[in-house]
């Protein structure tokens, strides 16, 4: 047990048994000071499940016992474990609605569960509780999404400060219904597809006209888009400021080369590329050429390149040329599993660029 959690009578016994009480008292004061100082960090991000039969989880019990901790909470990860009970038994809803400093909320299901779904009643109660959180800006639904959820997702329009929504694994038909939903959510500027297993180029192109307000976009893993198809999709989104994209080394059905449009990402500031099946020197050359086509007209400030399968690149000359060409705006490059010779990573007039290779 922590010394600050000891009962008062036991503390009195300790003080009577210690000859140097001044030192002990000073130590307790320091301990309490550090403990209180750490609370904003400890409770900034909390994880809780709804407990058996809707009982309140440990994190919320601690917050209910010390209400001043509510103001520290910025992010919540909610694991839905017992969702098929009477919604009146969801004891987590009220304490969740009191987190007025909350900015980010993630709803997920246990990883061990075969069916990654959340009940509609459970989701409805959660969104109604979140409507009482005035600073909430980002919501992530980390489970399999079908069209049946749209009956509840329209309730998000009642969250005027909401700016970003992440979808875990949307079904194919989910994208068909996504078009009218986006029309009802004009205040969103962030859309993140965290798993694109069931998304095709045709379905995404049908959604693109309704994404004019989206400036932060994630095109997640498990898609079948070729490099050319990705360029064609992103050409329709010239307003993007922040992009995360997964690049797969698929054979391109369209072998013709198309010069990049002047409209291709003309205001992009931040880019994160996760690549897979890029193994040979020619594969990396194609990746870096695609990267140049993507960002040729972008005032890029930050670039992150990550190999999903840990493929090593030991000849990144084209990447270094890209950094040199973007040195007027580029300030940070993180390239994992890329080996750069020390003398090759330095060049004149590029001292302001922070290059991180891991």
Residue, then its C-alpha position, 0 to 999 in steps of 0.5 A: x500500500x502506498x504511504x499516502x493511502x495508509x489509514x490515519x490511525x496507522x500514520x499516528x502510530x508511525x509518527x509516535x514510533x519515529x524519533x525524527x518526525x520532522x524528516x518523516x513529515x517533510x518526506x510525506x509532503x514531498x511524496x504527496x506533492x509529487x503524487x498530485x503533480x503526476x495526476x494530470x499525466x496519469x489521468x490524461x488517458x484512461x482505459x475502462x470497460x463497462x464491467x459485469x452487468x454495466x458496473x462502473x470500472x475501476x478508473x471511473x470509481x477512482x474519479x468519482x471518489x476524487x471529482x477534481x480528477x475529471x478535469x485532467x482526463x483528455x482521452x478515453x478508451x472504452x472497451x465494451x464487454x457487457x453490452x446486451x443488458x438493459x441500457x438503464x444498467x449502464x452505470x458508466x454513462x453518467x460519469x462519462x458525461x461529466x468529463x467536460x475536458x474530454x477531447x478524444x474517445x475510442x470505443x472498441x471491443x475485446x480483441x479476443x471476441x470473434x464478432x467485433x460488433x457493438x450493440x445499437x443501444x450501447x452505442x446510442x447511450x455512449x453518444x448521448x453521454x458524449x454529447x455532454x462533453x463540450x470539448x470532444x473533437x475526435x471519436x474512433x469506432x474501433x470495431x466492424x461497422x455495418x449500415x445498421x449503425x447509421x441510425x445512431x451515427x446521425x446523432x453525432x451531428x449534435x456534437x458541434x465541436x466534433x472534428x474527426x471520426x475514425x472507422x475501424x473496419x467499415x463494411x462494403x455497404x457502409x461506404x454506400x451509406x456514408x455519402x448522405x451521412x457526410x452531407x449531414x456532418x459538414x463540420x467534420x474535417x478529419x476522416x480516418x479509415x483504419x481498415x480498408x479491407x472491404x473498400x474498392x476504388x469505385x466505392x471510394x470515388x463515390x464518396x470523394x465529392x462529399x469530402x470537400x471539407x476533409x483536410x485530415x485523411x487516413x487511408x488505412x491498411x488492407x486495401x488493394x489500391x495500386x500506386x496509380x489508383x492512390x494518386x488518382x484518388x488523392x488528386x480529387x482532394x486538393x484541400x488535404x493538409x495531413x495524410x496517412x496512407x498505406x502503400x502496397x507493392x501491387x502490380x499496376x494494371x495501368x502501366x502508362x505514366x501520367x504527369x502529376x497534376x498541379x492540383x495534386x495536394x498543393x497545400x499538404x503539410x504532413x505525410x505518413x507513408x506505411x509501405x509493405x512488400x517493398x523489398x528490392x532496390x527497384x521496389x524502393x525506387x518505385x516507392x520514392x518516385x511515387x512519393x515525388x509524384x505525390x508531393x511534387x507541388x506540396x509545401x511539405x513540412x513533415x514526412x514519415x516513412x515506415x516499413x510495415x514488414x521491416x524491409x530494409x532500404x540501404x540505398x536511399x539516394x532518391x529519398x535524399x534527393x527528395x529531401x533536398x528538393x523540399x528543403x525550403x519547407x521540410x523540417x522533419x523526416x523520419x524514415x524507419x529501416x532506412x540506412x543512410x551513410x553519415x556523409x550522405x545525410x548532410x548537405x549544404x543549406x539543409x541544416x534545418x532539416x531533422x532527419x531521423x533514420x531508425 
